[in-house]
Amino acid sequence: MSIFIKICGVTNLKDAKASLRKGSDAIGFIQSKKSERFVTLETLKDIKNGIGINFLTIPVFVNPSTEEVVNFLNIFPNSILQFHGDEEEKFCKSFNTRYIKAINVSNQEDLMNDINTYKDSYAYLLDSGDSQNRGGTGETFDWKLIPKLLSNKIIVAGGLDLNNINLLLDTIIPFGVDVSSGVESKKGVKDHSKIDKFIKLVKKYE
């Protein structure tokens, strides 16, 4: 079974190209203006001109307007939407494209309630964080809380890096993994050597 690999928090064309060249299945673009990794529509257009639209892109939204989502899809139509806020399921489904619901993991009961609320989600991205800090914390959560029966729909995020990806995959093989700060040289700038090493480590488990 192949493990879906997403390099998230991509902010420029050079890092987008490197992520795809090294073998990532998708690249993620932060669309929350509160994030230091936020990417403007103008930069997205520049990246599209450099990589085209055949690769899978994942915009990361936190309580966006319909217009914000549509504007992204107009640039990168081959996308899976990722919602990291309090969006209702009806809103997530309204764009007639696949979506991922991100869930900040605190305990098993709340996790399962959130999963059951978004039954049509393509996958569930489990992350560290809370209602104030929606992810990108660079910290892991308790992997024991991952529901093993749903592992084929779970993408694990939150603090993954070269030092702990083996620990995760020795514990559980999820549908996918999501890495951002763990493959950076500084915030918002990817280290291409780390991307290469991270992807090679994941592929050893396939």
Secondary structure, 3 states (H helix, E strand, C coil): CCCEEEECCCCCHHHHHHHHHHCCCEEEEECCCCCCCECCHHHHHHHHHHHCCCCCEEEEECCCCHHHHHHHHHHCCCECEEECCCCCHHHHHCCCCCEEEEEECCCHHHHHHHHHHCCCCCEEEEECCCCCCCCCCCCCCCHHHCCHHHHHHEEECCCCCCCCHHHHHHHCCCCEEEECHHHEEECCEECHHHHHHHHHHHHCCC
